[in-house]
Amino acid sequence: MKKYFNKAIVASGHRLVSEAGATILSAGGNAFDAVVAAGLASTVVEQTLTSLGGGGYLLGYSGAEGQSLLFDFFVDTPGRGRGAAVGSPHFFPVTVQFAGAPQIFNIGLGAVAVPGVAKGLLHTHRRLGRMPLAEVAAPAIDYARGHRLNRFQASFLRLLHPIVTRTETGRSLYGCQKTFVGEGDRLENHELAFFLEMLVEDGGESFYRGDIAAAMVREMKENGGLLTAEDLEAYRVIERRPLRLNYRDKLFLTCPPPSMGGPLIALSLKLYAACSRPDFPWGGREHLLQTVTIMREVDSLRRRGILSPEHLQSPEAEEVARSLAAVRRFSRGTTHISIADKEGNCAAMTCSNGEGCGWFAPGTGVMLNNMMGEDDLHPDGFHTAPAGERVASMMAPSMLLDEDGVRLVLGSGGSKRIRTAITQVLSQVLDFERGLQQAVVAPRLYWDGECLQVEPGFDRKVLQSLDMEMNIWQAPDVYFGGVHAVIPGREGAGDPRRGGCVVEVK
């Protein structure tokens, strides 16, 4: 029986993104129209986290049919039809200063993987949307013509200054050192507005096969890039069956392999499920000890590539155990959108552009990704993976279901912390029966392999009783992820660590 709610809800990492989704819902669109609108808007106003030149995943649920699906539009490794490499790729490190600790990223045309977000959003709209694409894209086009930069994006742009101002296009958009954009400044990207209009008209043909594709390939060939015309023509969105796992009395859905984030969350939940429901308080010594023990166990198995059947007992989870050793991990700069409409349709979408490669696709205002320059992705060395291979990711848009449908839609940005952020929120909601917003804003932990990273808010005496090396942060931070979540028909929660914003449509 189809279930209706008295309101639809959008949760994301930016007010304008949530408003774009809400605008489409108010106009009669479904959750999939809304997530495409929000996704397009995100590529404009969250330009340091996502891009039409990046990659992502969408987990969807149809309220009418009671069916789930997963669209994989993450990036492919480039180089199809290129033959033997000629010369060295345009590939070099830049240093970005994070809170006093420098970090090196690799950028350049040789760092670009085959982009998927543009095709993924178009595919989602074609398969599941019902409103005209021109109406769905209208908010994003309007934002591209001019919007005010918020505090989060201003700070991210400042951090990534050496990347985003690498070319004349970037400098014209964001300014130079003395004139660099800041919070409240009006940001205009008229090339991106024009390109979005072109996407509506040609369904991505120009980007993947036409004039823009030819211009990209020409610059790649002339300047040491690896992306080819064959790469762009061959790129496809892959429809996969979501990974399914029973947890307590609910069904958990998330990204299957080659994603690594979803399977690692599934493993964590299997370890939590091996324990009875907690009879100790959240935040107490027993809770922290259990959480850290599970984090360390999962991290140890991940690092060693060993996942045994005693940890994963279901057939689906055992398949995950076999596959995890073969996939690579990836993803730093990410953003997430969760949506539930009044008809019971739900969408969870996570997208990434890495840090960006510093180079814009000609005439589009779109900075392409730097996925081929991520050291997490290439443990055996850069530029060693075969061309045309779908890259694995830590991203894991997820849902929680029972016999009546979806009970929770969620996901997170945050690189390696995606899985631990999602798991900690799930455990609070299910095991400790905490409210959704309470669970999202609560302090988090992360075991980095050597030290326990701790957000402020836990009892200091309890932390000391754990007797382990730890680093207690001075304030909540984007490092610990950004979980944006929705309980259909009831409430949404936006993570303040990443500018979270919830908009309801009644």
C-alpha positions, 0 to 999 in steps of 0.5 A: 500500500502506497504511503503518503506523508504530510511533508517532504524534507531535504537535508544537505550541506548548503542552504541554497542546495536544500532550497533548490530541492525544496523548490522542485518538490513544491512544484510537483517534482518527486524526490528524484527530480529534487535530488537532481536539482539539488545535485546541480545546485551543489556543483555551483555553490559547493564548488570545492566539494563537488563538480559536474567533472567529479563522481558520485553515487545515488541510492534511491527507493521507490515508494510506489514499488517498494524497490531500491536501486543504486546508480554508480556514476563514480569516475573511471581510470583514463587512457582508453585507446591511448596506447603507450604513454608518450612523455610524463603526465602533467602531474605535480604536487601542491601544498595546502595548509590545514590548521597549521598542518600542511598536506600535499595534493597532486593535481594537473591534467594528468590527475583527471579521471573520467568524470561521471557526475554530469552523466549520473544526474542526467541518467537519474532524471531520465530514469526516475524524474517526472518534471521537465529537465529545464525546470529541474536545472533552473535553480542551479542556473540561477545560482551560477549567474550569481550567489553569495559565498557562505562561510564554509565555502569561503573557508574551503576556497581559501584553503584550496587557493593554490589549486583553484587559482592555478589557471586564468579561469580560476583567477577570474572566478575567485581573484588573486591573493589580494583580491581573493573572494570571501564570505558574503562576496557575490560569486558569478560563473557565467560559463557554468550557467551557459553550460548547464543550459547546454546540458538541458538542451543536448543531454550531455552530448557536447560534454561526452561526445561533442565540441566540449569533449573535443576541446578537452581531449585536445588540451589533454593531448597537447599538455600531458593529460590522460583523458581520451575521446574513447574514455568520454564516449565509453563512460556509462552509469552503472546500475547496481543492486544495493548491499543489504544487511539486517541490523537489529530489526531493520534492513540497512541498504548502502553502496556495494563493491567496488565501493569500499565505504558501504561494505566497511559500514556493513562490517561495523554493523555486523560487529555491533550486532554481535553484541546485545543491545547496550544497557549502558549509557551513550558516552560512558566508558562502556560505550566508548570502549565498544566503539573504539574496539570495533573501529580498531578491529575494522581498521585492522582487517581493512589494512590487512585485507583480511575479513573472515566469515565469523565477522560477516555471516550473511551471504551478502556480507561474505561476498563483501569480505571477499571483495574488500581485499581487491578494492582501493579506497578513495575520496576526500572532498565530498558532499551529501544530499538526503531527500524524502518526498510525500509519496515515500520516494527517497534519495541519498546522493554523495558526490566528490571532486577530490580537491579538483585538478586546478584545470577547467574544461574549456568553456564550461566553468567546470573544474575537473577532478584530481582522482588520479592524484590521490595517494589513497587510490594508488598504493602501488604507485600513480598511473599504474591502474588499467584504463577503463576501470571503475574507481572504488570510493569510501562514499556510502549513501545509505538507508534504513528500512522496515516493513513499512518502508524507509525509516532513515535516509543518510550519508556523509562527506569526510573521506575515511571518516565517512564510514565511522560518521555514518555508523556512529549516527546509526548506532545512536538512533537505533541502539541508544534511541537518541533523536536524529539531530542529537545523534548528528551533532553529537561528538565523534571518534575516529581511530586513525591507525595510531591515535584516537581522534576525539571531538570535544564533548565527551567526559574527560575522566571517561576518556582518560579511563580508556588509557590509550593515545588520543588527540582531543580536538578543540572544536567540532570539525569537518574532519569528522564528516558531515552527516545529512539525514532525513526521517521520511515524513518526520524530520531532517538533520543537517550536520553543522560541521559542514554547513548542514541545512534542512528545508521542509515542504508541506 
